[in-house]
Amino acid sequence: MTPPRDDVAIRLADTVTRLDAGHAGCVLVTGSHGGLIAARYAAAARVRAAIFNDAGRGLDDAGVAGIAWLARLGIAAAAVTHDSARIADAADSFARGRIGCANAAARACGVAVGEECADAARKLCCAPRVIVDAPPPASEGRHVLAPGRGRTATIAGLDSIGLLEQGDAGRVLVVGSHGGLHGGDPASALPVAARAAFFHDAGVGRDAAGTTRLAVLDARGLAAATVGHRSARIGDARSMWATGVLSVVNDTARRAGLAAGMPLRDAALLLARR
């Protein structure tokens, strides 16, 4: 194992959707889940190494699927457990997170399951830098799950909240991202005036961080809910549409007839017709 370097920056980012050129070559500690779409954001930003949140791992281990994907590119990556640190809060991950999984490249740097995130991040400073000019093509993106007709709203699937467009106003949105506020900021709840929104609960996690968007959207009069992490893959709107089951609903959604245990598909269609 190479000794940690002091010339490599450790940078915190509550979400990988806001990475920029300044993150190139750094060790990234992010509040984002460790799924495939989040890993692609990190690779595109050319980070040296990354630590994510495991989002409870969930269906098909989707919450850490990006860790293995980055290993195939030679990029060191790990994830803290969802019950050790708040998802969407990189500072909390750095301060309180405990490593739950690490790929071979991270383990080669000395990263071990159970250790503190801060210690793991310092070890990852010795990871070799791998520049990926053209990451493998992604299947993730935007999908029309049910087209709108007349007064019935379109139901749109977005594998990441980073794919939101202004044209999504008035639609029912099924978003593969977790239901947590980025860094606790209410402004990050949903930047468009949708008819309703569904997110992934990421295992709910520490301080119930995986569902914190819901109360903010409730105050805006917007129906919102999360699906349980074992019912659908995080980062995959089509998986949520196919098998997602509601875990937490806000009061606005409850008044509209939604309840925990309801299939997401039924809930979304109900709200689209209102």
VEXRONU-678245 format. One line per field, with one value per residue (C-alpha): residue in three letters; chain; x, y, z. Coordinates in Angstrom, 1 decimal. Each point is the difference from the previous one (the first is absolute). Example, Ala and Ser with C-alpha at 12.3 -4.5 7.8 and 13.67 -1.06 7.14 Angstrom:
residues 2
gufi <- [ALA_SER]
voba <- [A_A]
x <- [12.3_1.4]
y <- [-4.5_3.4]
z <- [7.8_-0.7]
***
This chain:
residues 274
gufi <- [MET_THR_PRO_PRO_ARG_ASP_ASP_VAL_ALA_ILE_ARG_LEU_ALA_ASP_THR_VAL_THR_ARG_LEU_ASP_ALA_GLY_HIS_ALA_GLY_CYS_VAL_LEU_VAL_THR_GLY_SER_HIS_GLY_GLY_LEU_ILE_ALA_ALA_ARG_TYR_ALA_ALA_ALA_ALA_ARG_VAL_ARG_ALA_ALA_ILE_PHE_ASN_ASP_ALA_GLY_ARG_GLY_LEU_ASP_ASP_ALA_GLY_VAL_ALA_GLY_ILE_ALA_TRP_LEU_ALA_ARG_LEU_GLY_ILE_ALA_ALA_ALA_ALA_VAL_THR_HIS_ASP_SER_ALA_ARG_ILE_ALA_ASP_ALA_ALA_ASP_SER_PHE_ALA_ARG_GLY_ARG_ILE_GLY_CYS_ALA_ASN_ALA_ALA_ALA_ARG_ALA_CYS_GLY_VAL_ALA_VAL_GLY_GLU_GLU_CYS_ALA_ASP_ALA_ALA_ARG_LYS_LEU_CYS_CYS_ALA_PRO_ARG_VAL_ILE_VAL_ASP_ALA_PRO_PRO_PRO_ALA_SER_GLU_GLY_ARG_HIS_VAL_LEU_ALA_PRO_GLY_ARG_GLY_ARG_THR_ALA_THR_ILE_ALA_GLY_LEU_ASP_SER_ILE_GLY_LEU_LEU_GLU_GLN_GLY_ASP_ALA_GLY_ARG_VAL_LEU_VAL_VAL_GLY_SER_HIS_GLY_GLY_LEU_HIS_GLY_GLY_ASP_PRO_ALA_SER_ALA_LEU_PRO_VAL_ALA_ALA_ARG_ALA_ALA_PHE_PHE_HIS_ASP_ALA_GLY_VAL_GLY_ARG_ASP_ALA_ALA_GLY_THR_THR_ARG_LEU_ALA_VAL_LEU_ASP_ALA_ARG_GLY_LEU_ALA_ALA_ALA_THR_VAL_GLY_HIS_ARG_SER_ALA_ARG_ILE_GLY_ASP_ALA_ARG_SER_MET_TRP_ALA_THR_GLY_VAL_LEU_SER_VAL_VAL_ASN_ASP_THR_ALA_ARG_ARG_ALA_GLY_LEU_ALA_ALA_GLY_MET_PRO_LEU_ARG_ASP_ALA_ALA_LEU_LEU_LEU_ALA_ARG_ARG]
voba <- [A_A_A_A_A_A_A_A_A_A_A_A_A_A_A_A_A_A_A_A_A_A_A_A_A_A_A_A_A_A_A_A_A_A_A_A_A_A_A_A_A_A_A_A_A_A_A_A_A_A_A_A_A_A_A_A_A_A_A_A_A_A_A_A_A_A_A_A_A_A_A_A_A_A_A_A_A_A_A_A_A_A_A_A_A_A_A_A_A_A_A_A_A_A_A_A_A_A_A_A_A_A_A_A_A_A_A_A_A_A_A_A_A_A_A_A_A_A_A_A_A_A_A_A_A_A_A_A_A_A_A_A_A_A_A_A_A_A_A_A_A_A_A_A_A_A_A_A_A_A_A_A_A_A_A_A_A_A_A_A_A_A_A_A_A_A_A_A_A_A_A_A_A_A_A_A_A_A_A_A_A_A_A_A_A_A_A_A_A_A_A_A_A_A_A_A_A_A_A_A_A_A_A_A_A_A_A_A_A_A_A_A_A_A_A_A_A_A_A_A_A_A_A_A_A_A_A_A_A_A_A_A_A_A_A_A_A_A_A_A_A_A_A_A_A_A_A_A_A_A_A_A_A_A_A_A_A_A_A_A_A_A_A_A_A_A_A_A_A_A_A_A_A_A]
x <- [0.0_1.3_0.2_-2.8_0.9_-0.4_-0.1_-3.4_-3.2_-2.9_-3.2_-3.5_-3.1_-3.5_-1.0_1.9_-2.3_1.9_3.5_2.2_3.6_1.2_-0.6_2.3_2.8_-1.5_-1.2_-3.7_-2.2_-3.6_-3.4_-1.3_-0.9_2.5_-2.2_1.0_-1.2_1.8_3.2_-0.2_-0.3_3.2_1.9_-1.0_1.4_3.3_0.3_2.9_-2.1_-3.5_-1.9_-3.8_-3.0_-1.2_-3.7_-0.8_1.4_-3.6_-1.4_2.7_2.6_-0.7_1.2_3.6_-0.1_2.1_2.8_0.6_-0.6_2.8_2.3_-0.3_1.4_2.8_-1.5_0.1_-3.4_-1.7_-3.3_-1.0_-2.9_-3.4_-0.5_3.4_-0.4_-2.8_-0.4_0.4_2.2_3.7_1.2_-1.9_1.5_3.5_-0.7_-2.0_-0.1_1.3_1.1_-2.3_1.5_3.1_1.2_3.3_1.7_-1.1_1.1_3.4_0.3_-0.7_-3.7_-1.8_-3.6_-0.9_2.5_-0.9_-0.7_2.6_2.8_-1.1_0.0_3.5_1.2_-1.7_2.3_2.6_-2.3_1.3_-1.8_-1.9_-1.4_-3.0_-0.5_-3.0_-1.8_-2.1_-3.3_-2.8_-3.4_-1.3_-1.8_-3.6_-3.0_-3.7_-1.7_-3.5_-0.9_-2.4_-3.3_-2.4_0.0_2.0_3.6_3.0_1.9_3.7_2.8_3.4_2.8_1.6_-1.3_2.8_-2.0_-2.9_-1.1_-2.2_-2.5_-0.6_-2.2_-3.6_1.1_0.0_3.6_1.5_3.6_2.6_1.9_-0.3_-2.6_2.6_0.7_3.5_1.9_-3.4_-0.8_-3.8_0.7_1.3_-3.3_-1.3_0.9_-3.1_-3.8_-0.9_-3.5_1.5_3.3_1.3_3.5_2.0_0.2_3.7_-0.8_-1.2_3.3_1.5_-2.2_-2.6_2.0_-1.2_-3.5_0.6_-1.2_-3.5_-0.7_1.3_-2.1_-3.0_0.4_-0.2_-3.2_1.6_-0.8_3.2_1.0_2.9_0.2_1.7_3.6_-0.7_-2.8_1.9_3.5_1.2_1.1_-2.5_-3.4_-1.2_0.7_-2.0_-2.9_0.1_0.3_0.2_-2.2_-0.6_1.8_-0.6_-2.6_-0.4_-3.3_-0.9_0.4_-2.0_-2.9_0.1_-0.5_3.6_1.2_3.1_-0.2_-1.6_1.7_1.7_-1.6_-3.5_0.9_1.5_-3.0_-2.4_1.8_0.4_-3.7_-0.8]
y <- [0.0_3.4_2.6_2.7_3.1_3.5_1.6_-1.5_1.9_-1.6_1.7_-0.3_0.2_-0.6_-1.2_-1.3_2.0_3.2_-1.1_2.1_0.3_0.9_-3.6_-1.6_-1.9_0.3_-2.6_0.6_-0.5_0.3_-0.3_-1.7_-3.6_-2.5_-1.1_-0.1_3.4_1.7_-1.9_1.2_3.6_-0.5_-1.6_2.7_2.6_-1.9_-0.5_-2.0_-2.0_0.3_-0.8_-0.2_-1.0_-3.6_1.0_-3.1_-2.0_-1.0_-2.0_-1.8_1.8_3.1_2.4_-1.1_-1.2_3.0_-1.1_-3.2_1.9_2.5_-2.9_-1.2_3.4_-0.3_2.8_-0.5_0.4_-0.8_0.7_0.9_-1.8_1.8_-0.4_1.6_3.3_2.1_-0.6_3.3_1.4_-0.3_1.7_-2.4_-2.9_1.3_0.6_-3.1_-2.4_-3.5_-2.0_-2.8_-1.1_0.7_-1.2_-1.6_3.2_1.6_-3.0_0.2_3.5_-1.6_0.9_-2.5_-0.7_1.6_2.8_3.7_1.8_2.7_-2.6_-1.8_3.3_0.8_-3.5_0.5_2.9_-2.6_-1.5_0.2_2.5_-1.6_2.4_-1.4_2.0_-2.0_-1.9_-3.0_1.2_0.3_-1.5_2.4_3.2_1.3_-2.1_0.6_-2.5_1.0_2.6_2.8_0.4_2.9_0.9_-3.1_1.0_-1.8_-2.2_0.4_-2.1_1.5_-2.2_3.0_3.4_1.4_-0.8_2.4_2.5_3.0_-1.8_-2.5_2.6_-1.4_-3.6_-2.9_-0.8_-3.3_0.8_-2.7_2.3_-0.3_2.1_2.0_3.7_0.9_1.2_0.5_2.9_0.3_1.6_-3.3_-1.8_0.3_3.0_-0.3_0.3_-3.6_-1.4_-2.7_-1.7_-3.4_-0.7_-3.0_-0.1_-1.3_-2.1_3.1_0.0_2.1_2.8_-1.2_2.0_-2.0_1.5_3.7_1.3_-1.0_2.5_2.9_-1.0_-0.4_3.6_0.9_-1.9_-2.6_-3.7_-2.0_-3.5_-2.4_-3.7_-2.5_-0.8_-3.8_0.4_1.8_0.9_3.4_2.1_-1.9_1.6_-2.9_-2.4_2.3_0.0_-3.7_-1.2_3.0_0.0_3.2_0.2_3.6_2.5_3.6_1.5_1.5_-3.5_-1.6_2.4_-1.0_-3.7_-1.3_-2.2_-2.0_-3.5_1.3_-0.9_3.1_-0.6_0.2_3.1_1.8_-0.8_1.2_3.4_0.3_-0.1_2.6]
z <- [0.0_-1.0_2.8_-0.2_-2.0_1.2_-3.5_-0.9_1.0_1.8_-1.1_1.3_-2.2_1.3_-3.5_-3.0_-2.3_0.8_-0.7_-2.2_-1.3_3.4_1.2_-2.5_1.7_3.5_2.5_0.0_3.1_-1.2_1.6_-3.2_-0.1_-1.5_-2.9_-3.6_-1.1_3.0_-0.9_-3.6_1.2_2.1_-2.9_-2.4_2.5_0.0_3.7_1.3_2.5_1.5_3.1_-0.2_2.2_-0.4_0.2_1.9_-3.0_-0.8_-2.9_-2.1_2.1_-2.2_2.7_-0.5_-3.6_-1.0_2.3_-2.1_-3.3_1.0_0.9_-3.6_-1.1_2.6_2.2_3.8_1.6_3.3_1.8_3.5_1.5_-0.1_3.7_0.9_-1.9_-1.6_-3.7_-2.0_2.7_-0.9_3.2_2.1_-2.0_0.6_3.7_1.0_-2.9_0.3_-3.1_-0.9_-3.3_-2.1_-3.4_-0.7_-1.0_3.3_2.0_-1.6_1.6_3.4_0.2_2.2_0.9_3.4_-0.1_0.3_-3.3_0.8_0.4_-3.2_-2.0_1.1_-1.1_-3.4_-0.6_-1.1_-2.6_-3.6_-2.2_-2.8_-2.7_-1.8_-3.2_-1.1_2.7_-1.2_-1.3_2.6_-0.2_2.7_-1.0_-0.5_-0.9_-0.6_2.3_-1.0_-2.6_1.0_-1.7_0.5_3.7_0.9_0.6_-1.5_2.4_-0.6_1.3_0.8_1.2_1.8_1.2_-2.0_-3.2_1.0_-2.7_0.3_-2.3_2.9_1.7_0.3_-0.5_2.4_0.6_0.9_1.0_0.6_2.5_3.7_1.9_1.9_0.0_-1.2_3.0_1.7_-2.4_-0.6_-3.4_-1.2_0.6_-3.6_-2.2_-2.2_0.7_-0.7_0.6_2.3_0.6_1.1_1.2_1.4_3.8_-0.1_3.1_1.8_1.8_2.8_1.2_-2.6_-2.5_-2.9_0.2_0.9_-3.3_0.8_2.8_-2.1_-2.9_2.3_1.0_-3.7_-0.3_-2.2_0.4_0.5_1.2_0.1_-1.0_2.3_-0.9_-0.1_-2.5_-2.8_-1.2_0.9_-3.0_-2.2_-0.6_-2.1_2.9_2.3_-2.5_-0.4_3.6_2.4_3.1_1.9_3.4_1.1_-1.2_0.9_1.2_-3.4_-1.5_2.8_-0.6_-3.7_0.9_0.2_2.8_0.9_-1.5_-3.3_-3.3_-1.4_-3.4_1.5_2.0_-3.0_-2.3_2.7_0.3_-3.7_-0.5_2.8]
***
